[in-house]
Amino acid sequence: MTDIKCLIDAINVRKSVRSYSRRQLEEDIADSVLRFAASLEQPISGCRARVELVHHDGNDADGEKLGTYGVITGCNDYLALIYEESDYADVNAGWFFEEVLLYCTSIGLATCWLGGTFKKSSFLNRITLEPGEVLAAVSPLGYAADKPTLRDRLMRMGVHGNRRIDFDRLFFCGDAEERVNDGNVYRKALENMRKAPSSRNSQPWRAVVDGMTVRFYHIDGASAFMMLDMGIGLAHFTLTCRDEGLLGAMMVEEDVPLHEGWTYLASWQGF
Ligand SMILES: Cc1cc2nc3c(=O)[nH]c(=O)nc-3n(C[C@H](O)[C@H](O)[C@H](O)COP(=O)(O)O)c2cc1C
């Protein structure tokens, strides 16, 4: 079992890497990633997500490459995120895959969530989907190049990949107008949620702390991958709660306070 501290450290150093060194992914390292994924419990009961490793050696008879439209360079190994369609399946999948990618970071691998800039057909040719399953996203798996390519740097600049919205504009107390104090029991977990990756760096997570309850909302219409983003944020939040010894459970409440421009998703009920 991986020490939770390693995953928390990974939250602090992780960033999307699009330029890879061409160093081959060792078999035992790939195996340890797959073992970690297999050991994870599904974050939301009733949902099912899994990963498959996809390798491309460039010698396929059809000559087709694992396409990322030139976004990823120097990497032949990818993890594919697959989930079974059901309620909250995409939130669960985002949460699950982020835990796997944080594990990858913790053992020195570089990763990058790809929801849009990959050629689905070339990946679908190399994985086996069961009925009801969908391929949601992929991530390259390898070692970061010494220097990012120009395209990589431009992409980071394009989405302001290093920037995050101010904490006080994401997370609130009371009626969503008060700030979350530095000493609030959930401060660290929310700070780590803020560090999460999101599609086009859209950061759709909003939360209101009400005593031991934290209500999570997403902003309306952020991106097609918003539910994956929400799951990723919840992974960072709940891992940090576990690390801090904060017990609780996720649940969906009825009649929650509504806020303009936000849609309620779920609540953390601490105990
Ligand atoms: C669900 C999801 C989908 C993403 N899809 C893409 C993508 O298609 N192409 C890409 O280059 N980056 C993609 N990203 C990476 C984001 O652009 C990146 O996480 C964000 O800019 C923040 O940068 P950071 O991960 O370095 O903190 C995606 C991220 C997430 C969470």
The ligand as an SDF file (V2000), in Angstrom:
LIG
                    3D

 31 33  0  0  0  0  0  0  0  0999 V2000
   -9.9220   16.3220  -17.8890 C   0  0  0  0  0  0  0  0  0  0  0  0
   -8.7110   17.0140  -18.4650 C   0  0  0  0  0  0  0  0  0  0  0  0
   -8.5270   17.0350  -19.8370 C   0  0  0  0  0  0  0  0  0  0  0  0
   -7.3720   17.6340  -20.3730 C   0  0  0  0  0  0  0  0  0  0  0  0
   -7.1850   17.5890  -21.7290 N   0  0  0  0  0  0  0  0  0  0  0  0
   -6.0450   18.0870  -22.2600 C   0  0  0  0  0  0  0  0  0  0  0  0
   -5.8000   17.9600  -23.6520 C   0  0  0  0  0  0  0  0  0  0  0  0
   -6.6150   17.4210  -24.4060 O   0  0  0  0  0  0  0  0  0  0  0  0
   -4.6170   18.4370  -24.1380 N   0  0  0  0  0  0  0  0  0  0  0  0
   -3.6760   19.0280  -23.3320 C   0  0  0  0  0  0  0  0  0  0  0  0
   -2.6220   19.4160  -23.8320 O   0  0  0  0  0  0  0  0  0  0  0  0
   -3.8900   19.1760  -21.9880 N   0  0  0  0  0  0  0  0  0  0  0  0
   -5.0390   18.7170  -21.4420 C   0  0  0  0  0  0  0  0  0  0  0  0
   -5.2580   18.8120  -20.0860 N   0  0  0  0  0  0  0  0  0  0  0  0
   -4.2290   19.4200  -19.2030 C   0  0  0  0  0  0  0  0  0  0  0  0
   -4.6400   20.8190  -18.7060 C   0  0  0  0  0  0  0  0  0  0  0  0
   -4.4840   21.7550  -19.7410 O   0  0  0  0  0  0  0  0  0  0  0  0
   -3.7780   21.1730  -17.4790 C   0  0  0  0  0  0  0  0  0  0  0  0
   -4.0780   20.2810  -16.4390 O   0  0  0  0  0  0  0  0  0  0  0  0
   -4.0280   22.5880  -16.9720 C   0  0  0  0  0  0  0  0  0  0  0  0
   -3.6290   23.5220  -17.9420 O   0  0  0  0  0  0  0  0  0  0  0  0
   -3.2610   22.8820  -15.6680 C   0  0  0  0  0  0  0  0  0  0  0  0
   -1.8810   22.6690  -15.8280 O   0  0  0  0  0  0  0  0  0  0  0  0
   -1.1050   21.6430  -14.8860 P   0  0  0  0  0  0  0  0  0  0  0  0
   -1.7240   20.2880  -15.0970 O   0  0  0  0  0  0  0  0  0  0  0  0
    0.3220   21.6960  -15.3500 O   0  0  0  0  0  0  0  0  0  0  0  0
   -1.2870   22.0970  -13.4630 O   0  0  0  0  0  0  0  0  0  0  0  0
   -6.4100   18.2510  -19.5230 C   0  0  0  0  0  0  0  0  0  0  0  0
   -6.6250   18.2380  -18.1390 C   0  0  0  0  0  0  0  0  0  0  0  0
   -7.7510   17.6190  -17.6150 C   0  0  0  0  0  0  0  0  0  0  0  0
   -7.9160   17.5760  -16.1360 C   0  0  0  0  0  0  0  0  0  0  0  0
  1  2  1  0
  2  3  1  0
  2 30  2  0
  3  4  2  0
  4  5  1  0
  4 28  1  0
  5  6  2  0
  6  7  1  0
  6 13  1  0
  7  8  2  0
  7  9  1  0
  9 10  1  0
 10 11  2  0
 10 12  1  0
 12 13  2  0
 13 14  1  0
 14 15  1  0
 14 28  1  0
 15 16  1  0
 16 17  1  0
 16 18  1  0
 18 19  1  0
 18 20  1  0
 20 21  1  0
 20 22  1  0
 22 23  1  0
 23 24  1  0
 24 25  2  0
 24 26  1  0
 24 27  1  0
 28 29  2  0
 29 30  1  0
 30 31  1  0
M  END
$$$$
